[in-house]
Amino acid sequence: MLLPTPTLDTARLRLRPVTGADADALFALHSSAYVLRYWDAPPWSEPARAERFITACRQMAEEGSGARLAIDRVSDGAFVGWCSLTRWNPDHRSASMGYCLGDAAWGHGYATEAGRAVLQWAFDTLDLNRVQAEADTRNVASARVLEKLGFVREGTLREDCVVNGEVSDSWVYGLLRRQWRPLDSQAAAAAVDASRPRVGDERP
């Protein structure tokens, strides 16, 4: 069984498969030291990295092992980042979620909105039982996003990464199917409005 790569629409966003046309936007996103300050890999320094990233996305889609979706803002079509579902295990009905958004998109609730769309797909269409996510323990904005989505902090991976030359810890979050609470459109709009004053790095 292969994992399909979907196109998902929300009130303000469209999540779609990554394409070659995203190369420049991906390089701008992943070459930012500020955006990647909690990332477990250094910022990109060569545009060719974007092409390799796109190839990896295509390979993952062809293998059916995961899906990484570009996030476009519906109002102007601007690329704001990506969200993914990887480590898909159909036997255990589990997967891991991740996301990365440019700093201009922070503080608008986009990560929460995109994450909710991916989770809705994961639980309703893929019939997953568990989705996992991880966040650097210093990345409180990303932790807030996960908690707004219903994830529960389950533990700490001690010194599991080296970020910018510093050993760092990661929080492990889990969301179970029986705990998933999809929002109706009115509640979703209220959640978006409530999230707008918060500014920070919205990615695990």
Protein Blocks (a to p, Z undefined) as FASTA:
>chain_A
ZZdddddddfkbccddddfklmmmmmmmmmpmklmmmbcbdcdfbfklmmmmmmmmmmmm
mnopaccdddddfklopafbdcddehiafknopadddddddfklgonlmmmmmmmmmmmm
mmmmnopabdcddddfklmmlmmmmmmnopacfbdcehkbceehiacddddddddfklpc
cddfklmmmmmmmmmmpgcdddZZ
